[in-house]
Amino acid sequence: MITAIVLIQTAADRLTEAAQEIADIDGVDEVYSCAGDVDLIAMLRVAKHEHLADIVPGKINKVAGVEDTDTHIAFRSYSRRDTEAAFSIGLEEE
């Protein structure tokens, strides 16, 4: 599974509508509105890199109000949940 993080700039008057339209695209798991340098962050999870080309320039960039995107592909996931699961392998509660 390939995870990509897409940073999205939108027109201010289309932010909410653009976020919902992007969230409805297959392959988009989550969309967050946020403060800072970008308006939206979309989390994509796809089976093949080619699917990213279908989703980002093919669909997200065509949503009304989307002005710019910046896509980052994740190589590896690090989370507290993953670390705790790794260290609990073989341990059972009595």
C-alpha positions as a Markdown table, in Angstrom:
| # | Residue | x | y | z |
|---|---|---|---|---|
| 1 | Met | 0.0 | 0.0 | 0.0 |
| 2 | Ile | 1.4 | 3.4 | -1.0 |
| 3 | Thr | 0.6 | 6.4 | 1.2 |
| 4 | Ala | 0.8 | 9.9 | -0.1 |
| 5 | Ile | 0.3 | 13.2 | 1.7 |
| 6 | Val | -1.1 | 15.9 | -0.6 |
| 7 | Leu | -0.9 | 19.6 | 0.5 |
| 8 | Ile | -3.6 | 21.6 | -1.1 |
| 9 | Gln | -4.1 | 25.3 | -1.6 |
| 10 | Thr | -7.7 | 26.3 | -2.3 |
| 11 | Ala | -9.7 | 29.5 | -3.0 |
| 12 | Ala | -11.0 | 30.7 | 0.3 |
| 13 | Asp | -14.6 | 30.7 | -0.9 |
| 14 | Arg | -14.4 | 27.1 | -2.0 |
| 15 | Leu | -12.5 | 25.5 | 0.9 |
| 16 | Thr | -15.4 | 23.5 | 2.4 |
| 17 | Glu | -16.8 | 22.4 | -0.9 |
| 18 | Ala | -13.4 | 21.4 | -2.3 |
| 19 | Ala | -12.6 | 19.5 | 0.9 |
| 20 | Gln | -15.8 | 17.4 | 0.6 |
| 21 | Glu | -15.3 | 16.8 | -3.1 |
| 22 | Ile | -11.7 | 15.6 | -2.5 |
| 23 | Ala | -12.8 | 13.4 | 0.4 |
| 24 | Asp | -15.3 | 11.7 | -2.0 |
| 25 | Ile | -12.6 | 10.6 | -4.4 |
| 26 | Asp | -11.6 | 6.9 | -4.4 |
| 27 | Gly | -8.2 | 6.5 | -2.9 |
| 28 | Val | -8.5 | 9.5 | -0.6 |
| 29 | Asp | -8.7 | 8.3 | 3.0 |
| 30 | Glu | -8.9 | 11.5 | 4.9 |
| 31 | Val | -9.0 | 15.3 | 4.3 |
| 32 | Tyr | -8.0 | 17.8 | 6.9 |
| 33 | Ser | -8.5 | 21.6 | 6.9 |
| 34 | Cys | -5.6 | 23.2 | 8.7 |
| 35 | Ala | -3.9 | 26.4 | 9.8 |
| 36 | Gly | -0.5 | 27.2 | 8.3 |
| 37 | Asp | 0.9 | 27.4 | 4.8 |
| 38 | Val | -1.7 | 25.0 | 3.2 |
| 39 | Asp | -5.5 | 25.0 | 3.4 |
| 40 | Leu | -6.1 | 21.2 | 3.2 |
| 41 | Ile | -4.1 | 18.0 | 3.7 |
| 42 | Ala | -5.3 | 14.9 | 2.0 |
| 43 | Met | -4.1 | 11.4 | 2.9 |
| 44 | Leu | -4.1 | 9.0 | 0.0 |
| 45 | Arg | -3.7 | 5.2 | 0.1 |
| 46 | Val | -3.4 | 3.4 | -3.2 |
| 47 | Ala | -2.1 | 0.1 | -4.5 |
| 48 | Lys | 0.2 | 1.4 | -7.3 |
| 49 | His | 2.1 | 4.6 | -8.0 |
| 50 | Glu | 0.2 | 5.0 | -11.2 |
| 51 | His | -3.0 | 5.5 | -9.2 |
| 52 | Leu | -1.5 | 8.6 | -7.7 |
| 53 | Ala | -1.3 | 10.1 | -11.2 |
| 54 | Asp | -4.9 | 9.3 | -11.7 |
| 55 | Ile | -5.9 | 10.9 | -8.4 |
| 56 | Val | -3.8 | 14.0 | -8.0 |
| 57 | Pro | -3.6 | 15.6 | -11.4 |
| 58 | Gly | -6.5 | 13.7 | -12.8 |
| 59 | Lys | -9.0 | 14.4 | -10.0 |
| 60 | Ile | -7.9 | 16.6 | -7.1 |
| 61 | Asn | -6.4 | 19.3 | -9.4 |
| 62 | Lys | -9.6 | 19.4 | -11.3 |
| 63 | Val | -11.8 | 20.1 | -8.3 |
| 64 | Ala | -13.2 | 23.7 | -8.5 |
| 65 | Gly | -11.3 | 25.9 | -6.1 |
| 66 | Val | -8.1 | 23.9 | -6.0 |
| 67 | Glu | -5.2 | 26.2 | -6.8 |
| 68 | Asp | -2.1 | 24.2 | -6.2 |
| 69 | Thr | -1.0 | 20.8 | -4.8 |
| 70 | Asp | 2.3 | 19.4 | -3.4 |
| 71 | Thr | 2.5 | 15.7 | -3.1 |
| 72 | His | 4.7 | 13.8 | -0.7 |
| 73 | Ile | 5.1 | 10.0 | -0.9 |
| 74 | Ala | 5.7 | 8.2 | 2.4 |
| 75 | Phe | 8.5 | 5.6 | 2.5 |
| 76 | Arg | 7.9 | 4.2 | 6.0 |
| 77 | Ser | 5.5 | 4.7 | 8.9 |
| 78 | Tyr | 6.5 | 5.4 | 12.4 |
| 79 | Ser | 3.9 | 5.5 | 15.1 |
| 80 | Arg | 3.6 | 4.8 | 18.8 |
| 81 | Arg | 1.0 | 2.1 | 18.0 |
| 82 | Asp | 3.4 | 0.3 | 15.6 |
| 83 | Thr | 6.3 | 0.4 | 18.2 |
| 84 | Glu | 4.1 | -0.9 | 21.0 |
| 85 | Ala | 2.9 | -3.7 | 18.8 |
| 86 | Ala | 6.4 | -4.7 | 17.9 |
| 87 | Phe | 7.5 | -4.9 | 21.5 |
| 88 | Ser | 4.5 | -6.8 | 22.7 |
| 89 | Ile | 4.9 | -9.7 | 20.3 |
| 90 | Gly | 5.1 | -12.9 | 22.3 |
| 91 | Leu | 4.0 | -11.3 | 25.5 |
| 92 | Glu | 0.7 | -12.5 | 27.0 |
| 93 | Glu | -1.2 | -11.2 | 30.0 |
| 94 | Glu | -1.7 | -13.7 | 32.7 |
